[in-house]
Amino acid sequence: MEEERPKLARLAGVPRIDRDWAWGGSTGAGVTVAILDSGVEGSHPAVGGRLVESVAVEIVDDEAQVVPDDGVDLFGHGTACAGIIVGLAPEVDIVSVRVLGADLRGKGVAFLAGLEWAVERRAQVMNLSLSSKSERLFPFFHETAAALAKIIPDARTGVLEAQEHNVDPAVIGAALTEFFAS
């Protein structure tokens, strides 16, 4: 433990991480971020009026359907994610794709349908704080990841590296920073 203390002391000197540190003068203008989570509360002050569309994935007769939503967050986590994103990129457009319920649980088919919906609409960035353990859906997540790599060339490297290293593509996280350089 004693040998760890010097490492911890160095951390105290880390500069504050804020929008200027991360992006310089970039604002996120022209960028759409899809947040697949518990929803986004469009009227929350941290979201700053940047929510431009809100949908939910509902399961009806074992089929996932993407339907318009009222811009609500059943848990608060999606709104927290949106607030962080808007704090870093204040002119970004936020799209909420609610795939989780009030208990932060959801079905793999809902996650996949929401992800496909966001890819089809060409969201440049997708924020996902979730995954699926469904082996049955594994090939579909691979297909969606490959489609994402074709639509957004800058995502190709991360997606292919994840597949090359046999990382479960059900856990997809892409931070495409060059999209924020507008």
SULRAGI-V142331 format. One record per residue. N is the residue number from 1. PHI is phi in degrees with one decimal (none if undefined). NEAR is the number of other ideal C-beta (glycine too) atoms within 8 Angstrom. Layout:
N/PHI/NEAR  N/PHI/NEAR
//
This chain:
1/none/4  2/-59.7/4  3/-68.3/5  4/-81.0/7  5/-59.0/8  6/-60.3/7  7/-63.5/7  8/-65.9/8  9/-63.0/7  10/-65.5/7  11/-63.6/7  12/-62.1/6  13/-86.8/5  14/-65.1/5  15/-66.3/5  16/-63.5/4  17/-91.3/6  18/-141.7/7  19/-58.8/9  20/-63.6/6  21/-64.0/7  22/-78.4/7  23/-122.6/13  24/65.7/4  25/-88.7/4  26/-68.6/9  27/-121.4/11  28/87.6/15  29/-57.2/7  30/85.0/5  31/-105.7/13  32/-110.0/13  33/-113.4/16  34/-93.6/13  35/-107.3/15  36/-94.3/13  37/-166.2/18  38/-90.2/13  39/109.4/17  40/-133.2/17  41/-78.2/11  42/-60.7/10  43/-89.3/5  44/-68.4/11  45/-58.4/4  46/-66.7/10  47/-80.3/16  48/59.3/7  49/73.0/5  50/-89.7/12  51/-74.3/13  52/-104.4/7  53/-157.9/6  54/-140.8/15  55/-131.4/14  56/-131.4/12  57/-101.6/17  58/-110.2/8  59/-102.1/10  60/-126.0/5  61/51.9/3  62/63.7/4  63/-113.1/7  64/-84.6/11  65/-127.9/9  66/-90.8/10  67/-129.5/8  68/-58.4/6  69/-128.3/11  70/-88.1/5  71/73.9/11  72/-118.1/8  73/-122.0/15  74/-77.0/9  75/-133.0/12  76/112.0/8  77/-69.3/12  78/-61.8/16  79/-65.7/14  80/-61.2/9  81/-61.4/13  82/-61.1/17  83/-62.0/11  84/-65.5/8  85/-63.8/14  86/-65.6/14  87/-62.9/8  88/-87.1/12  89/-135.3/14  90/-64.8/11  91/-108.9/8  92/-71.6/15  93/-97.3/8  94/-103.2/15  95/-120.2/16  96/-94.6/19  97/-122.3/15  98/-79.7/16  99/-119.8/13  100/-116.4/14  101/-93.5/9  102/-64.5/6  103/-97.0/5  104/59.8/8  105/-120.8/5  106/-158.9/10  107/-98.1/7  108/-57.6/12  109/-66.8/12  110/-70.0/13  111/-59.1/15  112/-62.4/14  113/-62.1/13  114/-65.6/15  115/-64.8/14  116/-61.5/9  117/-59.9/12  118/-65.8/13  119/-65.5/13  120/-60.5/6  121/-88.8/9  122/59.4/8  123/-62.2/11  124/-74.1/9  125/-132.3/12  126/-125.2/14  127/-99.3/11  128/-129.1/11  129/-115.9/6  130/-155.6/10  131/-152.5/7  132/-135.2/10  133/-102.3/6  134/-72.6/9  135/-64.9/5  136/-62.0/5  137/-89.2/12  138/-50.0/11  139/-64.1/6  140/-70.5/8  141/-65.2/15  142/-59.9/10  143/-61.6/8  144/-67.1/13  145/-62.6/13  146/-66.1/9  147/-64.2/9  148/-61.2/14  149/-64.4/12  150/-75.8/7  151/-75.2/8  152/-116.8/11  153/-54.8/6  154/-68.7/8  155/-83.5/12  156/-54.9/10  157/-59.5/7  158/-63.7/8  159/-66.4/15  160/-66.9/9  161/-63.1/9  162/-61.7/11  163/-69.1/11  164/-62.1/6  165/-93.0/6  166/58.3/4  167/-79.6/8  168/-59.4/7  169/-69.8/13  170/-68.9/13  171/-109.3/8  172/-111.4/13  173/-133.7/5  174/-125.8/11  175/-112.3/5  176/-94.6/11  177/-63.5/7  178/-64.8/6  179/-69.0/10  180/-84.3/14  181/-86.6/7  182/-102.7/9
//
